[in-house]
Amino acid sequence: NAGVMQNPRHLVRRRGQEARLRCSPMKGHSHVYWYRQLPEEGLKFMVYLQKENIIDESGMPKERFSAEFPKEGPSILRIQQVVRGDSAAYFCASSPSGGGADTQYFGPGTRLTVL
Amino acid sequence: GQSLEQPSEVTAVEGAIVQINCTYQTSGFYGLSWYQQHDGGAPTFLSYNALDGLEETGRFSSFLSRSDSYGYLLLQELQMKDSASYFCAVFNDYKLSFGAGTTVTVRA
């Protein structure tokens, strides 16, 4: 059973470009969460999605950031017009259902570097 | 909002016991989780406490006191491979709120 998959693992963008980060949840998982980790810090919640629905995007910046989890295909975190402050590791996690004591399984992360 | 405090780093020798404390202030609380992360890799789930008391899983144990808003992770019989960052995280409904992490360095 494959774990959570993220690609690309490393992404380099110049300021002003767009970054697209992909996350494929574990088989049978329909809930996806995105977290951001700055160096020497813990992970910060960004957004929680179910298939075709954004449940909670309270941790996501209001501008330039968007997320989706279509009926088919991976979840996408999209960052438009990237700035240097967007450089971070972005982790995706999935769970079979939301709420309660479900364990969230994390992917290997995408390390975004903005030049 | 959520606020979690844990020590920034701990150093110990192989075979020793290390306790990582975590105190939290939160507007909602289902339970306390612990994650291990090696060199910025994927956080790996270690344990989850929803009720007061001690949970033991092999060499690792986790404790929770809801009345004190306090928990700890106990690492026993330390091995070199245990050198990593350890994060406590409050689980609230579906959202994990992480502490800044404790870097554990195991020396020979």
Interface residues (C-beta under 8 A of the other chain):
Chain A: V4 H31 Y33 Y35 Q37 E40 E41 G42 L43 K44 F45 Y48 I55 D56 A89 F91 A93 S95 G98 G99 G100 A101 D102 T103 Q104 Y105 F106 G107 P108 G109 R111
Chain B: L4 Y30 G31 S33 Y35 G40 G41 A42 P43 T44 F45 Y48 A50 F87 A89 F91 D93 Y94 K95 L96 S97 F98 G99 A100 G101
